[in-house]
């Protein structure tokens, strides 16, 4: 009775490798191949017919070292073990991740396809000031099938940098991640602020609205040298009448577009009210002469 010799491993992947050996002498009924992770775990066994000297071990964990023992089994006893070890490879991971078509609340992610996966897991979250993921505001993970390689991420915050992570999934096991970062657009602000029909105490203002999604506007106005700011909120209109202004004063105006996600940066400009017109009563000369005639007729004289 003798033991098998020359243990070799080949065809190494993330979840399998082949074990081969030279045959033991004599009439070997079978070979027992025992294997388990070096760091602990239940031993597993593969039985190989006595005329075979190789076996493919499958369903292994990636990046894991395994201890191997091959026994030649005879009719009444087994040989000493031929021992060795081997480490599986890392799972194939996504190699390319693009982020594109950003809006103030969405962006799209597209990644390279990986053969043999059961699906992909996508995580995305805003970054904190120090560049870490904000776990308190982490969005739910999204699991997609093996045929999906593009996804729209929604419900994002405007003008915020996000980190997007994609894992290739192999059943319950995940590959190393691929990570990319991109920033959403700020909320669109109104454009083309104009001032019309300016008087000494009022003015009409108008503006061009942003493309979409606006719920209303916040309008603020203040005299350039003043301390009191007035403001109002209006619906999705594109004009407003300012009243109760002071004459010959310069005013600054700011208009914010209001969205479900917050308010935009302001559109600002200024104008100056006109002077207040005085009512001048002109007395006609003929009326003045008639007044003098009536005065003389009634006995009033400059000599009296």
GIJO-V538584 format. One record per backbone hydrogen bond with DSSP energy under -0.5 kcal/mol. NH is the residue of the N-H (numbers start at 1). CO is the residue of the C=O. If there is no record, write none. Layout:
nh: {NH,NH}
co: {CO,CO}
This chain:
nh: {2,5,8,10,13,17,18,19,20,21,22,28,29,30,31,32,33,33,34,34,35,36,38,40,44,46,48,50,52,55,57,57,58,60,63,64,66,67,68,69,70,71,73,73,74,74,79,82,83,84,86,88,89,98,100,103,107,108,109,110,111,112,117,118,119,120,121,122,123,125,127,128,131,134,135,137,138,139,142,144,146,148,149,151,153,153,154,156,159,160,162,163,164,165,166,167,169,170,173,175,176,178,180,182,184,185,191,194,196,199,203,204,205,206,207,208,215,216,217,218,219,219,220,221,222,224,226,229,230,232,234,237,240,242,242,245,248,249,251,252,253,254,255,256,258,259,262,264,265,267,268,269,271,273,274,280,281,282,284,288,289,290,291,292,293,294,295,296,297,298,299,300,304}
co: {25,22,20,18,16,57,10,55,8,53,5,26,73,73,48,71,31,46,32,69,44,67,65,37,35,33,31,29,49,19,17,55,56,15,89,61,86,36,84,34,82,32,30,71,72,77,72,70,81,68,66,64,13,110,108,106,153,100,151,98,149,96,114,169,169,144,167,142,165,163,161,132,128,126,133,134,135,124,122,120,118,145,147,109,107,151,152,105,185,157,182,125,180,123,178,121,119,173,170,168,91,166,164,162,160,103,208,206,204,202,242,196,240,194,238,191,258,258,234,256,217,232,254,230,252,250,223,227,221,219,217,235,205,203,240,201,274,246,271,222,269,220,267,218,216,262,259,257,187,255,266,253,251,249,199,278,279,280,282,284,285,286,287,288,289,290,291,292,293,294,296,295,301}
